[in-house]
Amino acid sequence: MSSDDGRPRLAVVGAGPAGLAAALAAAGQGVRVMVIDSAEAPGGQFYRQPAAGLGARRPQALHHQWRTWRRLREGLDRHIAAGLVTHRPDHHVWCVEQRPEGPLSSLGSRRFTVHALRGPAQEDPVEVRADAVLLATGGYEKVLPFPGWTLPGVVTAGGAQAMLKGGLVVSGRTAVVAGTGPLLLPVATGLAAAGVTVAALVESADPKALVRRAGALAGRADKLAEGAGYAVELLRRRVRTLVRHTVVEAHGTDRLEAVTVAELDAGGRVRPGSERRIRCDTLAVGHGMLPHTDLAEALGCRVEPDGTRVWVDDEQRTDVPGAWAAGEITGIGGAALSLAEGHIAGRSAGARLQGREPVPDEWAAAAKSRGELREFLGVLDTVYVPPAHWVDQVTDDTVVCRCEEVTAGAVRVAVAELGAGDVRTVKLLTRAGMGWCQGRMCGPAVAGIAGCAEAVSRRPFARPVPLGVLARAGETAGKPGKPRENEDADDIP
């Protein structure tokens, strides 16, 4: 069923760079768009803004692409005012499904129902119905365990950045930023600019390896300049950078007091005798990013076997008719790539929902940028990888699964003594991954310690859902005595 004015409807899940770019591109072609997002304000993690009540005088100081954000925000406001876009903040999507009943959409596919929980308590059910969906669900950080990583004061690198951008707060006065990946640079720079003493930036990779791949990186001189800018700023602030080093232990009683770092040899093993202790009250650590593929998996979209991306074609279409995907969900790549993919996906969806064949020339610039960025980021992916032997530093009493408090020793026993040969069996024997996060956070660590390949898990729900919501799923809005929970065509202005 199309909207009351006959225009086709597109549901965009996620209001980060990819989701916003897609919504603006689709709305620009006359498609009615509903942007559904879990945050209270659009922008995603990259464009996270401090709450208005905090009275930030210069929020642009926290971003290096402020002009791009302003263009996105102004475009969103214009389309909302024109009635082409509806923004639904604080809506936590737990499932997207194709509806088996009813007529086909203009795409020749079944229409979709987006199930969400509204509000901070996440107990008020909402159903959004659309002719097509575009998944822009972003990614989350990959953190590998080490002794002491559960101490208060140890946060993810992205978590430290989110606290600063969204709350204008830091978790301590002296920080170590550690792990691997380009994200460490803006995190360290942002903390230093906020007045935190950054005692060290500890990078396990060797950025010198990028010099040997300079030819493949030359196509995106803007990204190289961005990285160089961070490096210069860190030098100006006298932040010590330790490359080919890793954190081997965090120390403290009630909270973090210090970390021990050590040098890595060419094979990724800790060099004996190279350990040094650095005093700090904050450790911001991260080992790359992983895509949020849960909604795509439940919908039946093809996901690469290693779980690193949802498959899409040149138009950002998944293999499920009527479903597009853009941004980190199709491969971790950062805001610039997300913007390019979102624009292409929105253009494609807008044209096809209107019954027109898309014209790739209309997004030629975005496609060119997408290709260059994918090549550029492919090189970075070969350099910024966790140490090959990180498991050697994980002691048996180190907690691996924080939800269920499963230790590395329990995982090793499941493999060595109980015969577990895959992650699923380890989970059944130890409960690792059975907690609140359902293995999203501990999955890579459990697989690494068990010596098993990571596997894609198809979960019917992307987040915990109250049983009462499941019992009432599918009820029609407006029935006497029932809560209003169905946002269909009449509910979209």
Helices and strands as residue ranges (DSSP letters): E 9-13, H 17-27, E 32-36, G 52-54, G 59-62, H 66-81, E 85-88, E 91-98, E 112-118, E 124-130, E 132-135, E 139-141, E 154-156, H 157-167, E 174-179, H 184-193, E 197-203, G 207-213, H 214-217, G 218-220, H 221-236, E 241-243, E 245-252, E 256-263, E 276-279, E 282-286, E 289-291, H 294-299, E 323-325, G 327-330, H 335-353, G 360-363, H 364-383, G 390-393, E 399-401, E 406-407, H 408-416, H 423-430, H 443-450, H 467-472, E 486-487, G 489-491
